[in-house]
Amino acid sequence: MERTDFEQWKAKEVARLLALVETERRYYQEMVAVLPVPLVVLSADRSIVSANRAFRQSFGLRMEDLRRKTLEQILPSPQLVERIRDVHVHGTESRDLLVEHEKRSLRVAIVPIRNWDDEGEAETLLMIQDATVFSTPAPVPVPVSVPAPEPVVVAAPAAASPVDIPAIVWQADAATLEFKTVTGAAERLLGFPVSHWLEAEHFFSERIHPEDRSATMEFYLSAIERGGDATAEFRAASATGQEIWCRETIRVTAKTVTGVLTDITQRRQLEQQLLTAQRTDALQGLASRLAHDLNNPLMIITGYGEEMLHTLQPEDPLRGDVEQIMGATERISGITGQLLGFTRRLANPPQSVDLCAMIARLQVPVSQSKSLTLEILPAIEPVWASADPVQLESIIHALIAAPEEGEEPSRVTISCGHEAIFEEIPEATLRAGLYACLTIRDAGRSWAPEKRAAIFESVLGAKESTAAMSLARAYATIRAWGGDIAVSSDPHGSVYTIYLPLAEPVQAVAEPDPVAIEPPVETPVVEEPAEQLRETILLVEDEAGIRALVRKILRREQYNVLEAGTAEEALSIAQTHPGPIELLLTDMMLPGMGGRELAEEMRRSVAALKVLYVSGYTEDESVRAGAFPPGSKFLQKPFTLSVLVGKVREALDAEPVS
């Protein structure tokens, strides 16, 4: 357009044209800013004109760190500087560079561009990618790099195009929604070649999954009508029929719609796993609190009920009433036991497990053989994971449980391999990196969306929910090993993906000859004479009713019982009592100082003190795992009086810890 043409325009029209140009400029700047590939624009002296977020994150920089800096200060390399200078001078792009920098291999593409404000000023655009791509490695990948005094630039065997980005960038006609241009990873992300995007009629809507199509298209048509920017997340239908979660941002101008589409399937999975973890953690806390609040009154009812039964004659009509009360109490105690079982960490210590060898030995139980078909897919190489093999096998059997009555026969396929997590989400259960994976595909059973959200949250195990309880335990166990389970389901079946930390491979050890193993020699149990049961016990319990009941039973067993309601009161009694205290019987949860801290304080003066912890609730992870201090025992509320007496004797008879 000639300058004389502008002179005939009105000032308002020129202002609108300039505003349109500026809007277009901001659009492309914003598009570059959110691309996941590091991009940086350099001036003629290689100072940084602009850089997107991915570039700053890749080199650990803030926006203010880029001011008045040159590329050499961030990525020092004489060879790279020389190549940039050559591109700037001759205007010929260079795509075949590998740069070694701080133990990283970087692939660099350099493209000459023109300054937006002054086309007479040349600039250069650099696209920098990590040349180390996740692949299926040896069982435990060990990155190898050779540090050098200066970064070395070598020719790459394959060039990376600036448009070869992990996204699809497209333009479509705003009126017909027919695609006009498509660049990026179109075929890699959705499986359709560019020609299909450009030629297939109605492909703009057909690429969207049928269940999301109507709502997404309604949103897009509304956005096109009002103009500007819009962002949608939806499931896309790939060429193979796979559901792929996508995030797409569009910008609408007068006649054109431009969009950027990225695959967010993994991000959605990690967000769902984080939500599941948060829900189960909250539910575990609630279950622990409920169990504690129920256990204390149950202890009082159970204890005094047993005492009443001891005093009633067999023919007494009240005996049947008391037995009914005891039976109901026992059922409630079972519920509190299930609540506590949901909160406990029952995972065995992990060890190196060859997943492929383990699943190759799996067998379908005879009871399930008619309703379940199991197929094990062979693996290319061993996959070593960190887990307990016995518990992991039980978890797999829980996930491939036979269909329940009324369900169709199920076909289950199991495979193992390595899988990379590329997304880094704050507080996610899985960090970015490589994991060992077990994939279980059940072609018969599916979960409704509302049930899938709570698949690992079964707290109470009624007869009809045994399978759900097994899944809850499986989830807690895998989380304790540092892994996680992802679940997807549709009307055709379900897929469970178990992520486990990688482990070092171990050499096979020959099993010993079973004939050579001598049976263990049983040591006869020698009962202590009754007259020795005269030790002094310090009872610490903040619930007065339970404290009175336990004191009564222990004194009936000829023990010398001292009692306290708080840890501070117990310390005062211990300091003033003239004789030795052989056993500290304390609740874990006390007002103020807890039971563990009380025991540690008393052991400073009595090193051989024996301790019996009692609790119906605790947030101490070591207690949940059964890891108690040496010389101590643990008794779970609620308990019967006979169990209490036996546990006290066991604690007193234990060998002292030096």
Secondary structure, DSSP 8 states (H G I E B T S, - for coil): --HHHHHTS-HHHHHHHHHHHHHHHHHHHHHHHH-SS-EEEE-TT-BEEEE-HHHHHHHT--GGGGTT-BHHHHS--HHHHHHHHHHHHH---EEEEEEEETTEEEEEEEEEEE-SS-TTSEEEEEEEEES------SSS--------SS--EEE-SS---TT--SSEEEEEETTT--EEEEEESHHHHHS--HHHHHHSTTHHHHTB-HHHHHHHHHHHHHHHHH-EEEEEEEEEE-TTS-EEEEEEEEEE-SSEEEEEEEE-HHHHHHHHHHHHHHHHHHHHHHHHHHHHHHHHHHHHHHHHHHHHHHHS-TT-HHHHHHHHHHHHHHHHHHHHHHHHHHHS------EEEEHHHHHHT----GGGTTTEEEEE---SS--EEEE-HHHHHHHHHHHT----TTS--EEEEEEEEEEEE----TT-SS-SEEEEEEEEEESS----HHHHTTTT---S--GGGHHHHHHHHHHHHHHHTT-EEEEEEETTEEEEEEEE-B-----------GGG-------------GGG---EEEEE-S-HHHHHHHHHHHHHTT-EEEEESSHHHHHHHHHH-SS---EEEEES--SSS-HHHHHHHHHTT-TT-EEEEEES----HHHHTT---TTEEEEESS--HHHHHHHHHHHHHS----
